[in-house]
């Protein structure tokens, strides 16, 4: 074998790691997993809020056909009795 083919071979025994480089890589990987996990939790927790917002939109659209939009919003929020004009 000539010299160029020997240099192209991958040999784990000759590979040397610096402790700081290994620690930095592990720390970055851990931070990436932590960020991904946090974003997944946030996305899961926003599901019920999205469902409520969709319900509010449908309710306001249906109620605003019968009354002004302001009253439709109050009715869909459950406050129509509080704001009644006497």
N, C-alpha and C positions, 0 to 999 in steps of 0.2 A: 504494500500500500504506500502511496506517496504521502507527502506531508499535508496536502490540502484535504485529502479525504479523512485523515485523522482529526483534523480540526473541526470538521463538519459533524462528527459523531457526538452524540449527547451523552455525557457521563455524569451521573448524579454524585459520584464520590468526589469529583473535583469541584463541584459547585459549592460555593461558600455564601452563606447568608449573613447579613449583618442583623443583629438582634433588633436594632431600631427600625430597619426597613420591614421586618416581619411584624413587629408590634404595630407599626403604622398601618400596614395593610389589613391586619386583623381588626384594628380599631375602626378603620374606614368601612370595612365590610359590616361590622356590627352596627355602625351608625346608619348605614344604608338599609339594613333590615329593620332597624328601629323606626326609621322614617316611613318605610313602606307599611309596616304594621300600624303605625299611628294614622296614616292616611286611610288605610282600610277600615279602621275603627270609626273614623269620622264619617266615611261614606256610608257605613252601615247605620250609624246613628242618625243620619240625615234622612233616611227613608221615610219614617213616619211624618216628619215635617213636610216633606215633598207631597205626601198623600193628603195631608191637611190643607196645604196650599192649593192643590188641585181641586179639592172639595170647595174651598172658599171661592175660587174663580168660577166654578160652575154655578154655585149658589148665587153669587152676585150677578152673573149674567142672566140667570133665570128671574131673579127678583127685580132686576132693573127694568125688565119689560113692563112690570106693573106699577113701579114707583120710581122716584129719582134714585140715582146711583148712591147718594149719601145715605138714604134710608135703607137701601138694599144692603149696603155694607154693615150698617148697624144691626139689621135683622139677622144677617148671617153670622154676626159676632155674638148674637144672643142678647143684645142690648136694646131691642126695639121698644120694650116697655119703659125703659128709663128715659128715653128721649121723646116720648109721646107729648104732643102739644095738647094742653087742656083748655 
